Amino acid sequence: MAADQFLNSILLVNELKVAVKVCEGAESVPDSTELARAVTLSVSENWAARERVTELRKAALEAIKPGGSSAKNLDALVKYLSEFNLQEK
């Protein structure tokens, strides 16, 4: 597992609690039984994280709407960079 994959897994499994850890380490291969268990769990309707995934999805969709937090932050960044560029000339 590369460095970014390790950090992504920490974020998804431990922080956001929307993923299931199957194996650990750059050279590891998941046990087929453990992998089957994790896949079965993640697609089951009773998976506790399913509600959390739905909440995060809704929040992400709200953020990218016009006027959402992502759009506002991107606009602010563009404005800031534009002003910075004008000051340099």
C-alpha positions in Angstrom: 0.0 0.0 0.0 1.5 3.3 -1.0 1.6 6.3 1.4 -1.5 8.0 0.0 -3.4 4.7 0.1 -2.5 4.2 3.7 -3.6 7.7 4.6 -6.8 7.3 2.6 -7.6 4.0 4.4 -7.1 5.7 7.8 -9.4 8.5 6.8 -12.1 6.2 5.4 -12.0 3.4 8.0 -11.0 5.2 11.2 -12.2 8.8 10.8 -15.2 8.8 8.5 -16.1 5.2 9.3 -17.4 4.4 5.8 -15.0 1.6 4.8 -13.9 -1.8 6.0 -10.2 -2.7 6.4 -9.3 -5.9 4.6 -5.6 -6.0 4.8 -2.6 -3.9 5.8 0.8 -3.3 4.4 2.2 -2.5 0.9 2.9 -6.1 0.1 -0.1 -7.8 1.7 -2.8 -9.7 -0.2 -6.1 -10.0 1.5 -7.2 -13.4 2.7 -10.1 -14.5 0.3 -12.4 -15.3 3.3 -11.7 -12.0 4.9 -12.2 -10.2 1.6 -15.5 -12.0 1.0 -16.7 -11.1 4.5 -15.8 -7.4 4.0 -17.5 -7.2 0.6 -20.6 -9.0 1.9 -20.7 -6.6 4.9 -20.3 -3.5 2.8 -23.1 -4.3 0.4 -25.6 -5.5 3.0 -28.5 -3.3 3.8 -27.8 -3.7 7.5 -24.3 -2.2 7.3 -24.1 0.5 10.0 -22.0 2.8 7.9 -24.6 3.0 5.1 -26.4 5.8 6.9 -23.1 7.7 7.4 -22.3 7.2 3.7 -25.6 8.7 2.8 -25.1 11.7 5.1 -21.7 12.4 3.6 -23.0 12.1 0.1 -25.7 14.6 0.8 -23.2 17.0 2.3 -20.9 16.7 -0.7 -23.7 17.3 -3.1 -24.7 20.4 -1.2 -21.2 21.7 -1.2 -20.8 21.5 -4.9 -24.1 23.2 -5.8 -23.9 26.8 -7.0 -23.6 28.8 -3.8 -22.4 25.8 -1.8 -19.3 25.8 0.4 -17.0 24.4 -2.3 -18.2 26.9 -4.9 -17.8 29.8 -2.4 -14.3 28.6 -1.3 -13.2 28.2 -5.0 -14.5 31.6 -5.8 -12.7 33.1 -2.8 -9.5 31.4 -3.9 -9.7 32.6 -7.4 -10.4 36.2 -6.2 -7.5 36.0 -3.8 -5.1 34.7 -6.5 -6.4 37.3 -9.0 -5.7 40.1 -6.5 -2.3 38.7 -5.8 -1.4 38.6 -9.5 -2.6 42.2 -10.0 -0.4 43.4 -7.1 2.7 41.8 -8.7 2.4 43.7 -12.0 
